[in-house]
Amino acid sequence: MGTEKKSQASGTHPDPAAQAHTRNQSAGQDGHGEGADKRLEMTLARAEAMLALLTAWLANIQKLFQLELDRTLTAGKRLVLLQLMLVPLGTALLVSLCGGMGLVAYYFSQSVYFGFLVFLLLQVVIFIGAVIYQKKLRPLLGFAETKRQIKEALNDVAETIK
């Protein structure tokens, strides 16, 4: 008798046919639930794998960006150094060319004054050419066209609102 009360308290029926029926119902639910659980586990596993791949990809992209940034900064420093080195070399080259032209003028005219005049005039011509080119480049600095477009857009919006 004590065993019957335990089975009734645990939610099972004392009738063996009812117990078999309950076992079949729970097996059917578990069979259906197990498939859903497996699909859910597979989906979660795929999502976890994709998250792991995404994390690794982001880490690789970050490392690649850092390496490229370091390479760019190093190359930039070297370019600045080369540009600074080229300024005096370029100046020396221009002075040498002007001196050479002055020497050629002296050779043909046999006048030191004429040779020196050619030397100075060539330097003045180069200097004036650089100044004129600089004045041509000055309007290209800034964002004049962008400012004009923005003003035009603001005027169009203001006209539309009126």
C-alpha positions as CSV (number, residue, x, y, z in Angstrom):
1,M,0.0,0.0,0.0
2,G,2.8,2.4,0.7
3,T,4.1,2.0,-2.8
4,E,0.7,2.9,-4.3
5,K,0.7,6.2,-2.5
6,K,4.2,7.0,-3.7
7,S,3.2,6.4,-7.3
8,Q,0.0,8.5,-7.0
9,A,1.9,11.3,-5.3
10,S,4.5,11.4,-8.1
11,G,1.7,12.0,-10.6
12,T,1.5,8.5,-12.1
13,H,-1.6,6.4,-12.3
14,P,-2.0,3.2,-10.4
15,D,-3.5,1.6,-13.5
16,P,-0.7,0.0,-15.7
17,A,-2.6,0.8,-18.9
18,A,-2.8,4.5,-17.9
19,Q,0.9,4.4,-17.1
20,A,1.7,3.0,-20.5
21,H,-0.5,5.7,-22.1
22,T,1.3,8.4,-20.1
23,R,4.7,7.0,-21.2
24,N,3.6,7.1,-24.8
25,Q,2.4,10.7,-24.6
26,S,5.6,11.9,-22.9
27,A,7.7,10.0,-25.5
28,G,5.8,11.6,-28.3
29,Q,6.3,15.1,-26.9
30,D,10.0,14.4,-26.2
31,G,10.5,13.1,-29.7
32,H,9.0,16.3,-31.2
33,G,10.9,18.4,-28.6
34,E,14.2,16.7,-29.2
35,G,14.1,17.6,-32.9
36,A,13.4,21.2,-32.1
37,D,16.1,21.2,-29.4
38,K,18.6,19.7,-31.9
39,R,17.7,22.4,-34.5
40,L,18.0,25.1,-31.9
41,E,21.3,23.7,-30.7
42,M,22.6,23.5,-34.3
43,T,21.4,27.1,-35.0
44,L,23.1,28.3,-31.8
45,A,26.3,26.4,-32.7
46,R,26.3,28.0,-36.2
47,A,25.7,31.4,-34.7
48,E,28.5,30.8,-32.2
49,A,30.8,29.7,-35.0
50,M,29.9,32.7,-37.1
51,L,30.4,35.0,-34.1
52,A,33.9,33.4,-33.5
53,L,34.7,33.9,-37.2
54,L,33.5,37.5,-37.1
55,T,35.6,38.2,-34.0
56,A,38.7,36.7,-35.6
57,W,38.0,38.7,-38.8
58,L,37.6,42.0,-36.8
59,A,40.8,41.2,-34.9
60,N,42.7,40.6,-38.2
61,I,41.3,43.7,-39.8
62,Q,42.3,45.7,-36.8
63,K,45.8,44.3,-36.9
64,L,46.0,44.9,-40.7
65,F,44.9,48.5,-40.2
66,Q,47.6,49.0,-37.5
67,L,50.3,47.5,-39.7
68,E,49.3,49.7,-42.6
69,L,49.1,52.8,-40.4
70,D,52.6,52.0,-39.1
71,R,53.9,51.5,-42.7
72,T,52.2,54.7,-43.8
73,L,53.7,56.8,-41.0
74,T,57.1,55.3,-41.6
75,A,56.9,56.1,-45.3
76,G,55.6,59.5,-44.6
77,K,58.5,60.3,-42.3
78,R,60.9,59.1,-45.0
79,L,59.2,61.2,-47.6
80,V,59.3,64.4,-45.5
81,L,63.0,63.7,-44.8
82,L,63.7,63.3,-48.5
83,Q,61.7,66.5,-49.3
84,L,63.7,68.4,-46.8
85,M,66.9,67.1,-48.3
86,L,65.8,68.0,-51.8
87,V,65.2,71.7,-51.0
88,P,68.8,72.6,-50.6
89,L,69.8,70.2,-53.4
90,G,67.3,71.8,-55.8
91,T,68.5,75.2,-54.8
92,A,72.1,74.2,-55.4
93,L,71.1,72.7,-58.8
94,L,69.3,76.0,-59.9
95,V,72.3,78.1,-58.8
96,S,74.7,75.7,-60.6
97,L,72.6,75.9,-63.8
98,C,72.5,79.7,-63.6
99,G,76.2,79.7,-63.0
100,G,76.8,77.4,-66.0
101,M,74.7,79.7,-68.2
102,G,76.7,82.7,-66.9
103,L,79.9,80.8,-67.7
104,V,78.7,80.0,-71.3
105,A,77.7,83.7,-71.7
106,Y,81.2,84.8,-70.5
107,Y,82.8,82.3,-72.9
108,F,81.0,83.7,-75.9
109,S,81.2,87.4,-74.9
110,Q,84.5,87.4,-73.1
111,S,82.9,89.9,-70.7
112,V,82.8,89.0,-66.9
113,Y,80.0,91.6,-66.5
114,F,77.8,90.0,-69.2
115,G,78.4,86.5,-67.8
116,F,77.4,87.8,-64.3
117,L,74.4,89.6,-65.8
118,V,73.2,86.3,-67.4
119,F,73.7,84.5,-64.1
120,L,71.6,87.1,-62.2
121,L,68.9,87.5,-64.8
122,L,68.4,83.7,-65.0
123,Q,68.0,83.6,-61.2
124,V,65.5,86.5,-61.3
125,V,63.5,84.8,-64.2
126,I,63.3,81.6,-62.2
127,F,62.3,83.5,-59.1
128,I,59.6,85.4,-60.9
129,G,58.3,82.2,-62.6
130,A,58.0,80.6,-59.1
131,V,56.1,83.6,-57.7
132,I,53.7,83.7,-60.7
133,Y,53.1,79.9,-60.4
134,Q,52.5,80.3,-56.7
135,K,49.9,83.0,-57.4
136,K,48.2,80.7,-59.8
137,L,48.1,77.9,-57.2
138,R,46.8,80.1,-54.4
139,P,43.2,80.2,-55.6
140,L,43.2,76.4,-55.6
141,L,43.7,76.3,-51.9
142,G,40.6,76.0,-49.8
143,F,37.1,75.0,-50.6
144,A,35.7,77.8,-52.7
145,E,33.6,75.6,-55.0
146,T,32.2,73.7,-52.1
147,K,31.3,76.9,-50.3
148,R,29.7,78.2,-53.5
149,Q,27.6,75.0,-53.9
150,I,26.5,75.2,-50.2
151,K,25.5,78.9,-50.6
152,E,23.6,78.0,-53.8
153,A,21.8,75.1,-52.0
154,L,20.9,77.3,-49.0
155,N,19.5,79.9,-51.4
156,D,17.4,77.2,-53.2
157,V,16.1,75.9,-49.9
158,A,15.3,79.5,-48.8
159,E,13.4,80.1,-52.0
160,T,11.5,76.9,-51.6
161,I,10.4,77.8,-48.1
162,K,9.1,81.2,-49.2
